[in-house]
Structures are given as C-alpha cells and as structure tokens.
Amino acid sequence: MKRVLILVLLVAVLGSCSNYNTGELTGVPGRKAYIEPDPYGMLFIPTGSFTMGPSDQDVAWTQNAMARTVSVDAFWMDETEITNNEYRQYVFWVRDSIIRKYLAVNGQEDFLYKDQNDQVVNDRFGQPRINWETPMDVINKDKEGNLKTMVYGDPSNPDDNGMGIYYSGVDQLSPRGRELDVTKLIYNYYWVDLHQAAKSANRMQLDYSGGTADPTVRYGKDGNTAKVIRPDGTQEDITSRGSFVHKDWVLVYPDTLCWIADFTYSYNEPMATMYFWHPSYDNYPVVGVNWKQANAFCIWRTNYLNDALAKQGLPLVQNYRLPIEAEWEFAARGNLDHSMYPWGGVYLRNKLGCFVANFKPLRGNYIDDGALATERVASFAANEYGLYDMAGNVAEWTINAYDPSAYVFSATLNPNYKYNAQPNDPPVMKRKVIRGGSWKDVARYLQVSVRDYEYQDTAKSYIGFRCVRSYLGTN
C-alpha cells in the first residue's frame, strides 16, 4: 500500500511539472490535434487517381489532350460557381476600405486602427490598418466633400461639393443619384512567388568571401547575384525571402459591357446595365471577370478568412485559389472515371426528354434547355460529388497556362503548368485554360475532358470561376 501511494504521488508531481525533462522525444507540448472544419459552401473532393483526357473521341481533332493516368491530392471546391452576390461582397469590401482610407487621410483618424496609446497601427506591409469597427457614418464624416471624387459628376461645380454622400443602393453613393466611379475600386494585394523562390539559381547562398558571411549580400548557386522578376517585368536583386513577395493591383468591378462587346449586332444592353448589381441576378454566376481578377478574389478571400481566424486565436488555413485543370476534371467527373459528361453516360437529355445542362442545344436555339443566357446556379442536378454546373452555364477559369502539349511535359502528380505572363509578353503566353463550356457553347465543350483557353486580361460574358482550397492533411 505504501509503494502504491508513493507511485501516485510521483505521477502527480511529474504531471504538475510541465517542463520536466524525461529525455524522450515527445514533440512540442500543448499542441492539440487539428481537424479542419468544413468550409462554408464548399465540398470535399478526396484524393484519387483517374484517366485524364478524352473519354470517347476528340471531336474537333484539336489534339491538345492525351489520355493518361494522373493523381491529385484532396481539396475543397465551391459547390457552385461564384455568384454575383458573393462577388459583390468582395466589391463592397474594397469600396468600404477605400472610403474609410479616404476619410482617414483627410482628418478622420477614427477610421484607422489605433493601439492603447492612441497610436496608428500598421499592418505587416507597413500600411496603416483600417478600423472596421467604426460605424460608416459618411454623412457626418465627409464634411469637406472628399468623397466627391468617388462618384461621377462635375467636381468643378461649386454646388456639387459632395455633401451628404451616403449609401443608397448597390452602386449609388449620392442622394442625387450619381453612380460610383467603379474605376476607383482598386484592390492592392501581395502574393508570394514560390515558383521563383524554388528555382535552383535563386536558392539563397551566403557570401563567405573574406572568411565571414555577409548577410546583406545573397548569391544564387551560379555564383552571380540572384534576380527576381517582378509582375511588371522588371528585375531586382534577391536580398531576402521578402524579395519573392510581389505587390500588385487590379480593378475589382466586373466588365459589364462584355455583354455588348461579345456579340455583334445583338441587343444585350439590358444584361449590361442590370446583370451584376440587380438583386434579380444575385444567385447567377458572376461574369465579366478576367483571370487576374479571379486570382485577386482568391487572395482577398484567403485574407478575409484568415484575418477572422487570427482574431479568434485559431490556426490559419490553406489559400483559396483557382483549380489546376487536373483538379477541375477530377471533380467534374464525380468519380465516374470514363464518362463523357459530369452526369455520366453520353446523352444530353434525361428520361423525360429534358436537357440536363445550360448550353446551346440547337442552331440559333438557346432556350430549349430552359435558359436564354446564364441561369441561376444549381438549377440543374449535381454530379456524384455534389458539384453543380460543372458543365454549361458558364465556363470556368483554371490556374493553368494553356499549352497544347502540356499533357506531355507536366507531371502525373498534381500536374500543373503555370506561367506568370509579363505585360510585354506576346498574347500566346497569356492564354489560360478554361473548362466546362457555357450557355453559348455547343455540347462538345461540355465534355469533362475538353480543354479551351482565353487570354488572362480578357473578360467574357460566358466565363466565371469557382475556388478550391487544398485539404490540410490526408484522407
């Protein structure tokens, strides 16, 4: 009995001493097991291998895809394409942040985040942090009319002094009915170029000349000063890991005029003026967004979530991004490896004779599938993974650059061909892969294996996107 009592006391003493060294490898104490919560609006796509490429025949004889077996890691994917209302949340966030900054730099410092000593706090990039807790009382705050530059009007008109600017609708900032100048809605963001950082020539090597290392001078493995290429095409010396952090900007508002520009001699003005902002189209897929805008949206969505998680003291998650085309095809197949279409089989109608996707079913006849142009997301049945509109409605951007021979030289493990096109690159280098076909395409483009492309700086009325997020861990 005495031995048992001594043993219990010893265990209690050891358990109460968190820094007790047992000499055993136990890992860092206090770390809890992490189970990634299901992201809102996304579905889990498991790890898998599949035959990527034509399942039946290359109808147009494009010869830009070959059948081969590839494997992809597990990931989350949006259940539907990003809708107008979801994208509008991003536009509103950019709008509000710009307005808050306008008011802050013009004397309204309560729109800037301050510490307990009443000092303005900067973010990790040295920019003043915006205080999102301050109520947006624009009528009382903009006494000098600073926001008149945010709306269309005549700044030289002394009666048009910006007084009384307020939120009166989706695109309105003025009680006089003036519209928001959407060219002012610019999202400034940062991203890390891991592909340049991973190049052998860019791996950091300290300079040991003179017998000591100089941490201010870095050399690539070829012995020369390593260079990083910026998004604008300029080159700079690599001095630290921060050299691979790029700053970029993008206009966030969709190109609503694409409805007119895409179709000659066609009356689409009602869609151009109403489609993005009117509540009737809230649950329709957003269009008029080019590849760079879609990428920027993914970066904003990542920061928006991670900032909320950080405030709660929770671990961060993987970045949102556009899917690689192998992920897109794997998800579109819905675990039906050799099917031509996401719903399985080779037919475009169900047993009732109804079309099962939104596309162009007949020459000049757009409406036999139930929709003239785009349709509400999830209007047709989902595939076996629960994903909607993986064929038709709108085509979707992927993250990959387009090359007809990409299937030949890309890997079979998460195959991915990327190229960050510079402004002065020829147009052929700015092509990005789109998948899925759209409301204005014939059935051939609805096949899960068919590849097509569009230029990264081009916005179309039939191209949208959805996001993916890599899964933290394995199945």
C-alpha positions as CSV (number, residue, x, y, z in Angstrom):
1,M,0.0,0.0,0.0
2,K,2.9,2.4,0.8
3,R,4.5,1.7,-2.6
4,V,1.3,2.4,-4.4
5,L,0.9,5.7,-2.5
6,I,4.5,6.7,-3.4
7,L,3.9,5.9,-7.1
8,V,0.7,8.0,-7.2
9,L,2.5,11.0,-5.6
10,L,5.4,10.7,-8.0
11,V,3.0,10.7,-11.0
12,A,1.2,13.7,-9.6
13,V,4.5,15.6,-9.1
14,L,5.7,14.8,-12.6
15,G,2.3,15.7,-14.2
16,S,2.3,19.1,-12.5
17,C,5.8,20.0,-13.8
18,S,5.2,20.9,-17.5
19,N,9.0,21.5,-18.0
20,Y,10.0,18.1,-16.7
21,N,12.6,16.6,-19.0
22,T,12.2,12.8,-19.4
23,G,14.9,12.6,-22.1
24,E,12.3,11.1,-24.5
25,L,11.2,12.6,-27.8
26,T,7.6,13.7,-27.2
27,G,7.2,16.7,-29.5
28,V,6.3,20.3,-28.5
29,P,3.8,20.1,-25.6
30,G,0.4,21.7,-25.6
31,R,-0.4,21.2,-29.3
32,K,-3.9,19.9,-29.9
33,A,-4.9,17.6,-32.7
34,Y,-6.3,19.7,-35.6
35,I,-9.4,18.7,-37.6
36,E,-10.1,21.1,-40.4
37,P,-13.7,22.3,-40.3
38,D,-15.8,22.1,-43.5
39,P,-15.6,25.5,-45.3
40,Y,-18.9,27.1,-45.9
41,G,-20.3,26.5,-49.4
42,M,-17.5,24.0,-50.3
43,L,-17.5,20.2,-50.8
44,F,-14.7,17.8,-50.1
45,I,-13.1,16.1,-53.1
46,P,-11.0,13.1,-52.0
47,T,-7.5,12.1,-53.1
48,G,-7.7,10.0,-56.2
49,S,-6.2,8.8,-59.5
50,F,-8.1,8.9,-62.8
51,T,-7.6,8.8,-66.5
52,M,-7.3,12.4,-67.6
53,G,-8.1,13.2,-71.2
54,P,-10.6,12.2,-73.9
55,S,-13.0,9.5,-72.7
56,D,-14.6,9.0,-76.2
57,Q,-13.1,10.9,-79.1
58,D,-11.5,14.3,-79.9
59,V,-14.5,15.6,-81.9
60,A,-12.8,18.8,-83.1
61,W,-9.4,17.0,-83.6
62,T,-7.6,19.6,-81.5
63,Q,-5.0,17.1,-80.3
64,N,-4.4,19.2,-77.2
65,A,-5.1,16.4,-74.7
66,M,-3.9,12.8,-74.4
67,A,-5.3,10.1,-72.1
68,R,-3.1,9.4,-69.2
69,T,-3.4,8.4,-65.5
70,V,-2.7,11.2,-63.0
71,S,-3.2,11.6,-59.3
72,V,-4.5,14.6,-57.3
73,D,-4.4,15.4,-53.7
74,A,-7.6,16.0,-51.6
75,F,-9.1,19.5,-51.8
76,W,-12.2,21.5,-51.2
77,M,-14.2,23.0,-54.0
78,D,-17.0,25.5,-54.2
79,E,-20.4,23.8,-54.7
80,T,-21.3,26.3,-57.3
81,E,-19.7,29.0,-59.4
82,I,-19.1,32.3,-57.6
83,T,-22.3,34.2,-57.8
84,N,-22.9,37.9,-58.4
85,N,-23.9,38.4,-54.7
86,E,-20.8,36.6,-53.4
87,Y,-18.5,38.6,-55.7
88,R,-20.4,41.8,-54.7
89,Q,-19.3,41.2,-51.1
90,Y,-15.7,41.5,-52.3
91,V,-16.5,44.7,-54.3
92,F,-18.2,46.2,-51.3
93,W,-15.3,45.4,-49.0
94,V,-12.9,47.1,-51.4
95,R,-15.3,50.0,-51.7
96,D,-15.6,50.4,-48.0
97,S,-11.9,50.1,-47.4
98,I,-11.2,52.8,-49.9
99,I,-13.8,55.2,-48.5
100,R,-12.5,54.6,-44.9
101,K,-9.0,55.4,-46.1
102,Y,-10.2,58.5,-47.9
103,L,-11.9,59.7,-44.7
104,A,-8.9,58.7,-42.6
105,V,-6.3,60.6,-44.6
106,N,-8.5,63.6,-44.6
107,G,-8.6,64.1,-40.9
108,Q,-11.0,61.3,-39.7
109,E,-8.5,59.1,-37.8
110,D,-11.2,57.1,-36.1
111,F,-11.2,55.1,-39.3
112,L,-7.7,53.9,-38.6
113,Y,-6.9,51.2,-36.1
114,K,-5.0,52.5,-33.0
115,D,-3.3,50.9,-30.1
116,Q,-4.0,51.6,-26.4
117,N,-1.5,54.5,-26.6
118,D,-3.7,56.1,-29.4
119,Q,-1.0,55.4,-32.0
120,V,-1.9,54.3,-35.5
121,V,-1.0,50.6,-36.1
122,N,0.5,49.5,-39.4
123,D,0.0,46.1,-40.9
124,R,2.8,43.7,-41.8
125,F,3.4,45.6,-45.0
126,G,3.8,48.9,-43.3
127,Q,0.4,50.3,-44.3
128,P,-2.0,51.8,-41.8
129,R,-4.6,49.3,-40.6
130,I,-8.2,50.2,-41.3
131,N,-10.6,50.2,-38.3
132,W,-13.6,48.2,-39.5
133,E,-15.4,48.7,-36.2
134,T,-16.0,52.4,-36.7
135,P,-19.6,52.9,-38.0
136,M,-19.7,54.1,-41.6
137,D,-21.5,57.4,-41.0
138,V,-20.5,59.1,-44.3
139,I,-23.0,61.9,-44.0
140,N,-21.4,63.2,-40.8
141,K,-17.8,62.3,-41.6
142,D,-17.3,63.8,-45.0
143,K,-17.7,67.4,-44.1
144,E,-15.1,68.6,-46.6
145,G,-16.7,66.6,-49.5
146,N,-13.7,64.4,-50.0
147,L,-15.8,61.6,-51.4
148,K,-17.0,63.5,-54.4
149,T,-14.0,62.1,-56.4
150,M,-15.6,58.6,-55.9
151,V,-18.7,59.3,-57.9
152,Y,-19.4,60.5,-61.4
153,G,-20.2,64.2,-61.5
154,D,-18.7,67.6,-62.1
155,P,-16.0,68.3,-59.4
156,S,-15.7,71.9,-60.7
157,N,-19.4,72.6,-59.9
158,P,-19.4,74.6,-56.6
159,D,-22.8,73.2,-55.8
160,D,-21.6,69.7,-56.3
161,N,-19.5,69.6,-53.1
162,G,-20.0,66.0,-52.1
163,M,-22.0,67.0,-49.0
164,G,-24.4,64.3,-47.8
165,I,-22.9,61.4,-49.6
166,Y,-24.3,58.2,-48.3
167,Y,-25.1,54.6,-49.2
168,S,-28.4,54.5,-51.1
169,G,-28.0,51.3,-53.0
170,V,-25.7,48.8,-54.7
171,D,-23.8,51.2,-56.9
172,Q,-25.0,54.5,-55.5
173,L,-23.2,56.8,-53.2
174,S,-25.0,60.0,-53.7
175,P,-28.6,61.1,-52.9
176,R,-28.5,63.0,-56.3
177,G,-28.4,59.6,-58.0
178,R,-24.8,59.8,-59.1
179,E,-23.2,56.4,-59.6
180,L,-20.0,55.2,-58.0
181,D,-16.9,55.6,-60.3
182,V,-16.0,52.0,-60.5
183,T,-12.6,52.8,-61.9
184,K,-11.7,53.9,-58.4
185,L,-12.3,50.4,-57.0
186,I,-8.8,49.1,-57.0
187,Y,-7.6,46.2,-54.8
188,N,-4.0,46.3,-53.8
189,Y,-2.6,43.0,-52.7
190,Y,0.5,40.9,-52.1
191,W,1.4,37.4,-53.2
192,V,4.4,35.1,-52.8
193,D,6.0,33.7,-55.9
194,L,7.1,30.3,-54.6
195,H,8.0,29.1,-58.1
196,Q,10.7,31.7,-58.5
197,A,11.9,31.1,-54.9
198,A,12.2,27.3,-55.7
199,K,14.4,27.7,-58.7
200,S,17.9,26.4,-58.1
201,A,19.5,29.6,-59.3
202,N,17.5,31.6,-56.7
203,R,18.3,29.4,-53.7
204,M,20.0,31.7,-51.1
205,Q,23.7,31.2,-50.6
206,L,25.5,33.5,-48.1
207,D,28.7,35.2,-49.4
208,Y,31.6,33.9,-47.3
209,S,34.3,35.9,-49.1
210,G,36.9,37.1,-46.7
211,G,36.1,34.3,-44.3
212,T,32.9,35.7,-42.9
213,A,29.3,35.6,-44.1
214,D,27.8,38.9,-45.1
215,P,24.0,38.5,-44.5
216,T,23.4,41.6,-46.6
217,V,24.7,40.0,-49.8
218,R,23.0,37.0,-51.3
219,Y,24.2,34.9,-54.3
220,G,22.5,32.3,-56.4
221,K,24.0,28.9,-56.9
222,D,25.6,30.1,-60.2
223,G,27.8,32.5,-58.3
224,N,26.1,35.6,-59.6
225,T,23.7,37.9,-57.7
226,A,20.3,36.2,-57.9
227,K,17.5,38.2,-59.5
228,V,13.7,38.1,-59.0
229,I,11.3,39.1,-61.9
230,R,8.5,41.4,-60.8
231,P,5.0,41.3,-62.3
232,D,5.7,44.3,-64.4
233,G,8.8,42.5,-66.0
234,T,11.5,44.4,-64.1
235,Q,14.3,42.6,-62.3
236,E,15.6,43.2,-58.8
237,D,18.4,41.6,-56.7
238,I,17.3,39.0,-54.3
239,T,18.2,40.1,-50.8
240,S,15.9,38.0,-48.6
241,R,12.8,35.9,-48.6
242,G,10.8,39.1,-48.9
243,S,12.1,39.6,-52.4
244,F,9.7,37.0,-53.6
245,V,6.7,38.9,-52.2
246,H,5.1,40.8,-55.0
247,K,2.8,43.8,-54.8
248,D,0.1,44.0,-57.4
249,W,-3.2,45.7,-58.0
250,V,-6.4,45.0,-60.0
251,L,-9.7,46.7,-60.8
252,V,-12.3,44.7,-59.0
253,Y,-15.5,45.7,-60.7
254,P,-16.6,43.2,-63.5
255,D,-16.6,44.4,-67.1
256,T,-20.4,44.7,-67.5
257,L,-20.0,45.9,-71.1
258,C,-18.8,42.4,-72.1
259,W,-22.4,41.5,-72.8
260,I,-22.4,44.0,-75.6
261,A,-18.8,43.6,-76.8
262,D,-19.0,39.8,-77.1
263,F,-21.9,39.8,-79.6
264,T,-22.0,41.9,-82.7
265,Y,-25.4,43.0,-83.9
266,S,-27.1,41.7,-80.8
267,Y,-29.2,43.6,-78.3
268,N,-27.8,42.7,-74.9
269,E,-27.9,46.2,-73.3
270,P,-30.4,45.1,-70.5
271,M,-27.8,42.5,-69.3
272,A,-25.0,45.0,-69.4
273,T,-26.9,47.5,-67.3
274,M,-28.5,45.2,-64.8
275,Y,-26.9,41.8,-64.6
276,F,-24.2,42.3,-61.9
277,W,-25.9,44.6,-59.4
278,H,-29.6,44.0,-59.6
279,P,-31.0,41.6,-56.9
280,S,-32.8,39.6,-59.5
281,Y,-29.4,38.2,-60.6
282,D,-28.0,37.7,-57.1
283,N,-27.7,33.9,-57.5
284,Y,-26.5,33.9,-61.1
285,P,-22.8,33.2,-61.8
286,V,-20.6,36.3,-62.0
287,V,-19.2,37.0,-65.4
288,G,-17.0,39.8,-66.9
289,V,-14.2,38.8,-64.6
290,N,-10.8,38.2,-66.2
291,W,-8.3,35.7,-65.0
292,K,-6.3,38.2,-63.0
293,Q,-9.4,39.5,-61.2
294,A,-10.4,35.9,-60.3
295,N,-6.9,35.3,-58.9
296,A,-7.1,38.5,-56.8
297,F,-10.5,37.5,-55.5
298,C,-9.0,34.2,-54.2
299,I,-6.3,36.2,-52.4
300,W,-8.8,38.5,-50.8
301,R,-11.0,35.5,-49.8
302,T,-7.9,33.9,-48.1
303,N,-7.0,37.1,-46.2
304,Y,-10.7,37.7,-45.3
305,L,-11.0,34.3,-43.6
306,N,-7.5,34.1,-42.1
307,D,-7.9,37.5,-40.5
308,A,-11.1,36.3,-38.9
309,L,-9.5,33.1,-37.7
310,A,-6.5,35.0,-36.3
311,K,-8.8,37.2,-34.2
312,Q,-10.2,34.1,-32.7
313,G,-6.8,32.6,-32.0
314,L,-7.5,29.7,-34.4
315,P,-5.0,28.1,-36.9
316,L,-4.9,29.5,-40.4
317,V,-6.0,27.5,-43.4
318,Q,-4.6,26.9,-46.9
319,N,-5.0,29.6,-49.5
320,Y,-8.0,29.8,-51.7
321,R,-7.1,29.6,-55.4
322,L,-8.3,28.7,-58.8
323,P,-8.2,24.9,-59.5
324,I,-5.5,23.3,-61.5
325,E,-7.2,21.7,-64.5
326,A,-6.5,18.2,-63.3
327,E,-8.4,19.0,-60.1
328,W,-11.2,20.5,-62.1
329,E,-11.5,17.5,-64.4
330,F,-11.3,15.0,-61.5
331,A,-14.0,16.9,-59.6
332,A,-16.2,17.3,-62.8
333,R,-16.1,13.5,-63.4
334,G,-17.6,12.9,-60.0
335,N,-15.9,9.5,-59.5
336,L,-17.2,8.3,-62.9
337,D,-13.9,7.8,-64.5
338,H,-14.8,7.1,-68.1
339,S,-17.8,9.3,-68.5
340,M,-18.0,12.0,-71.2
341,Y,-20.1,14.3,-69.0
342,P,-20.4,15.1,-65.3
343,W,-23.8,13.3,-65.1
344,G,-22.5,10.1,-66.7
345,G,-23.3,8.5,-70.0
346,V,-23.3,10.1,-73.4
347,Y,-26.8,11.6,-73.5
348,L,-27.7,15.3,-73.1
349,R,-31.3,14.6,-72.1
350,N,-32.9,12.8,-69.2
351,K,-35.6,10.1,-69.4
352,L,-38.2,12.8,-69.6
353,G,-36.5,14.3,-72.7
354,C,-35.3,17.4,-70.8
355,F,-31.8,18.8,-71.3
356,V,-29.6,18.3,-68.3
357,A,-27.3,21.4,-68.6
358,N,-27.4,25.0,-69.8
359,F,-25.8,25.2,-73.2
360,K,-26.6,25.9,-76.8
361,P,-28.6,22.8,-77.8
362,L,-29.6,23.7,-81.3
363,R,-28.5,26.1,-84.0
364,G,-29.9,29.5,-83.1
365,N,-32.0,28.0,-80.3
366,Y,-30.7,28.8,-76.9
367,I,-33.9,28.3,-74.9
368,D,-34.7,24.6,-75.2
369,D,-32.7,23.9,-72.1
370,G,-34.8,26.4,-70.2
371,A,-32.5,29.4,-70.2
372,L,-31.6,32.1,-72.8
373,A,-28.3,33.0,-71.4
374,T,-26.9,32.3,-67.9
375,E,-29.2,30.6,-65.3
376,R,-29.3,30.6,-61.5
377,V,-26.6,28.3,-60.1
378,A,-27.7,24.9,-59.1
379,S,-30.6,24.9,-61.5
380,F,-29.6,21.5,-62.8
381,A,-28.8,18.3,-61.0
382,A,-25.4,18.0,-59.3
383,N,-22.8,15.3,-60.1
384,E,-21.8,12.5,-57.8
385,Y,-19.6,14.7,-55.7
386,G,-22.5,17.2,-55.2
387,L,-21.0,19.9,-57.5
388,Y,-23.4,21.9,-59.7
389,D,-22.8,23.3,-63.2
390,M,-19.6,21.6,-63.9
391,A,-20.9,21.6,-67.5
392,G,-22.6,24.5,-69.0
393,N,-24.0,27.8,-67.6
394,V,-20.5,29.5,-67.6
395,A,-17.1,28.2,-68.5
396,E,-14.6,28.4,-65.6
397,W,-11.1,29.8,-65.2
398,T,-8.4,27.4,-64.0
399,I,-5.0,28.5,-62.7
400,N,-3.1,26.8,-65.5
401,A,-1.4,28.5,-68.5
402,Y,-2.5,26.9,-71.8
403,D,-0.1,24.9,-73.9
404,P,-1.3,22.3,-76.4
405,S,1.4,19.9,-75.3
406,A,1.1,20.5,-71.6
407,Y,-0.1,16.9,-71.0
408,V,3.2,15.7,-72.5
409,F,5.6,17.5,-70.2
410,S,3.6,18.1,-67.0
411,A,3.9,15.8,-64.0
412,T,1.4,13.0,-63.3
413,L,1.2,14.0,-59.6
414,N,-0.9,17.1,-59.3
415,P,0.0,18.1,-62.9
416,N,0.4,21.9,-63.1
417,Y,1.8,24.2,-65.8
418,K,1.9,27.8,-64.7
419,Y,3.4,30.9,-66.4
420,N,3.2,34.4,-64.9
421,A,2.9,36.4,-68.1
422,Q,4.6,39.8,-68.2
423,P,2.9,42.8,-69.7
424,N,5.2,42.8,-72.8
425,D,4.9,39.0,-73.4
426,P,3.2,38.0,-76.7
427,P,-0.5,37.2,-76.5
428,V,0.2,33.4,-76.9
429,M,1.9,33.5,-73.5
430,K,-1.2,35.0,-71.8
431,R,-3.5,32.1,-72.6
432,K,-5.2,30.4,-69.6
433,V,-7.1,27.2,-69.5
434,I,-10.9,27.3,-69.2
435,R,-13.1,24.3,-68.6
436,G,-16.7,23.2,-68.7
437,G,-18.4,25.0,-71.6
438,S,-21.0,27.7,-71.2
439,W,-24.5,28.8,-72.1
440,K,-23.5,29.8,-75.6
441,D,-21.4,26.7,-76.4
442,V,-22.4,23.5,-78.2
443,A,-22.3,20.2,-76.4
444,R,-18.8,19.3,-77.4
445,Y,-17.4,21.8,-74.9
446,L,-19.4,20.3,-72.1
447,Q,-17.3,17.2,-72.1
448,V,-15.2,16.8,-68.9
449,S,-12.0,16.3,-70.9
450,V,-12.2,19.2,-73.3
451,R,-9.7,22.0,-72.9
452,D,-10.1,25.5,-74.2
453,Y,-8.4,28.8,-73.5
454,E,-8.9,32.5,-73.1
455,Y,-6.5,35.4,-72.6
456,Q,-5.8,36.3,-69.0
457,D,-6.6,40.0,-69.4
458,T,-9.9,39.3,-71.3
459,A,-13.3,39.3,-69.6
460,K,-16.3,37.5,-71.2
461,S,-20.0,37.2,-70.6
462,Y,-19.7,33.4,-70.6
463,I,-16.7,32.8,-68.3
464,G,-16.9,32.7,-64.5
465,F,-14.9,30.8,-61.9
466,R,-15.1,28.8,-58.6
467,C,-12.4,28.5,-55.9
468,V,-10.7,25.5,-54.4
469,R,-8.6,25.1,-51.2
470,S,-6.1,22.3,-50.6
471,Y,-7.1,20.0,-47.8
472,L,-4.9,20.1,-44.6
473,G,-3.7,16.5,-44.3
474,T,-4.7,13.3,-46.0
475,N,-7.9,11.3,-46.3
